[in-house]
Amino acid sequence: MTESSRNIYNSDPGRLLEMMDQAATAGRIWTSSELGAILRHQLSAPVEFDLGQVAPQLATKLRTLASSQGLLLKSFADLLHHPDPPLELLDLTRSFSKALMTHPDSPLPREVATVLYYASILIARIRCGKRISGLGDDALKEGLQWALDQSWLDASTRQLFREGLRALAAAQDARP
């Protein structure tokens, strides 16, 4: 047995548990390539499944909403890139993402949830002309810029955020 093994066996179990607990709550540090892969996976994930996990009755509502409007929304990417997405679905995505951002045991890295959060708010704003969040334009622009600064952001979401920043700037310039 090595000296380090003997030290572990002779350590106070309560202290070891405390150290392991601290390590577990400190969170995992994801690499850029891992975050990019997780974002791509989440964007391709079925909206109905993920949002249905938040509230089971939601799955039926999502199917009804999509079919009544003739929408082919199979994934979060479909929702975010749709020319006329349902506002209610964007708001559900915002709530879902916000819950994942703040939950200590979230299955989704906070960074990825944050991208979905800002994306849903942006799309509601520029495609539906509605605010689904209390964020002001400056805070939204700051969030979009944060996302654009991430090397792991996929090209289509990056383009969407750039367009969003331009649209927000144009709306601000058009105000009297």
C-alpha positions in Angstrom: 0.0 0.0 0.0 1.3 3.4 -0.9 1.7 6.3 1.6 -1.1 8.2 -0.1 -3.5 5.2 0.2 -2.7 4.9 3.9 -3.4 8.6 4.3 -6.8 8.2 2.8 -7.7 5.2 4.9 -6.5 7.0 8.1 -8.4 10.2 7.2 -11.5 11.4 9.0 -14.5 10.0 7.0 -16.5 13.1 7.8 -13.8 15.3 6.3 -13.5 13.1 3.2 -17.3 13.3 2.7 -17.1 17.1 3.1 -14.4 17.4 0.5 -16.2 15.1 -2.0 -19.4 17.1 -1.5 -17.6 20.4 -2.2 -16.1 18.9 -5.3 -19.5 17.7 -6.5 -21.2 21.1 -5.9 -18.3 23.0 -7.5 -19.7 21.8 -10.8 -18.0 20.4 -13.8 -15.8 22.6 -16.0 -16.7 21.8 -19.6 -14.3 22.3 -22.5 -15.3 24.3 -25.5 -15.6 21.3 -27.7 -17.9 19.6 -25.1 -20.1 22.7 -24.8 -20.4 22.9 -28.6 -21.4 19.3 -28.8 -23.9 19.6 -26.0 -25.4 22.7 -27.7 -25.7 20.9 -31.0 -27.3 18.0 -29.3 -29.8 20.2 -27.4 -30.7 22.2 -30.6 -31.5 18.9 -32.3 -33.5 17.6 -29.3 -37.2 17.2 -29.6 -39.0 20.2 -28.2 -41.9 18.1 -27.2 -39.8 15.7 -25.1 -37.7 18.3 -23.2 -40.5 20.8 -22.5 -42.9 17.9 -21.7 -40.5 16.9 -18.9 -41.1 20.2 -17.2 -44.9 19.6 -17.2 -46.2 16.3 -18.5 -49.5 17.8 -19.7 -47.4 20.1 -21.8 -46.5 17.4 -24.3 -50.1 17.1 -25.5 -50.5 20.9 -25.5 -47.3 21.2 -27.7 -48.6 18.6 -30.2 -51.9 20.4 -30.4 -50.3 23.8 -30.8 -47.9 22.6 -33.5 -50.6 20.7 -35.4 -53.2 23.4 -35.2 -50.8 25.9 -36.8 -49.4 23.4 -39.3 -45.9 23.7 -37.8 -43.2 21.2 -38.3 -41.3 22.0 -35.1 -39.4 18.9 -34.2 -36.4 20.5 -32.4 -35.3 23.6 -30.6 -33.4 24.6 -33.8 -36.7 24.4 -35.8 -38.3 26.6 -33.2 -35.5 29.2 -33.2 -35.2 29.4 -36.9 -38.9 29.3 -37.8 -40.1 32.6 -39.5 -43.2 32.7 -37.4 -42.7 30.6 -34.2 -45.5 30.3 -31.6 -44.9 32.8 -28.9 -46.2 30.4 -26.2 -43.6 27.8 -27.2 -40.8 30.4 -27.1 -41.9 31.4 -23.6 -42.0 27.8 -22.5 -38.4 27.4 -23.8 -37.4 30.6 -21.9 -38.8 29.2 -18.7 -37.3 25.7 -19.3 -33.9 27.2 -20.0 -34.0 29.6 -17.0 -34.9 26.7 -14.7 -31.9 24.7 -16.1 -29.6 27.7 -15.7 -30.4 28.0 -12.0 -30.8 24.4 -10.9 -27.8 23.0 -9.2 -28.3 19.5 -10.6 -29.2 20.6 -14.1 -28.5 18.0 -16.8 -27.5 20.8 -19.1 -24.5 23.0 -18.6 -25.4 26.5 -17.5 -23.7 28.0 -20.5 -25.8 26.0 -23.0 -29.0 26.7 -21.0 -28.1 30.4 -21.1 -27.7 30.3 -24.9 -31.2 28.8 -25.2 -32.6 31.4 -22.8 -31.3 34.4 -24.7 -32.3 32.8 -28.0 -35.9 32.3 -27.0 -36.1 35.9 -25.7 -34.5 37.2 -28.9 -36.8 35.3 -31.3 -39.9 36.3 -29.4 -38.7 39.9 -29.7 -37.6 40.1 -33.3 -40.0 37.5 -35.0 -43.1 38.0 -32.8 -42.6 41.6 -31.7 -43.2 40.6 -28.1 -41.3 40.7 -24.8 -41.4 37.4 -22.9 -38.9 38.6 -20.2 -38.2 41.5 -18.0 -34.8 42.0 -19.7 -34.4 45.4 -21.2 -32.7 45.7 -24.6 -29.3 46.6 -23.1 -29.3 43.4 -20.9 -30.5 41.3 -23.9 -27.7 42.8 -26.1 -25.2 42.1 -23.4 -26.4 38.4 -23.2 -26.3 38.1 -27.0 -22.8 39.5 -27.0 -21.7 37.1 -24.3 -23.0 34.2 -26.4 -21.2 35.5 -29.5 -18.0 35.6 -27.6 -18.2 31.9 -26.9 -16.0 29.9 -29.3 -18.3 26.9 -29.1 -21.4 28.6 -30.4 -22.7 26.9 -33.5 -22.7 28.9 -36.8 -26.5 29.1 -37.2 -27.1 30.4 -33.7 -24.2 32.8 -34.0 -25.8 34.2 -37.2 -29.1 34.4 -35.4 -27.6 36.4 -32.6 -25.8 38.7 -35.0 -29.1 39.4 -36.8 -30.7 40.0 -33.5 -28.1 42.5 -32.4 -28.6 44.4 -35.7 -32.4 44.3 -35.3 -32.2 45.6 -31.7 -29.8 48.3 -32.8 -32.1 49.3 -35.7 -35.1 49.4 -33.4 -33.2 51.6 -30.9 -32.1 54.0 -33.7 -35.7 54.2 -35.0 -37.0 55.5 -31.6 -37.6 59.2 -31.4 
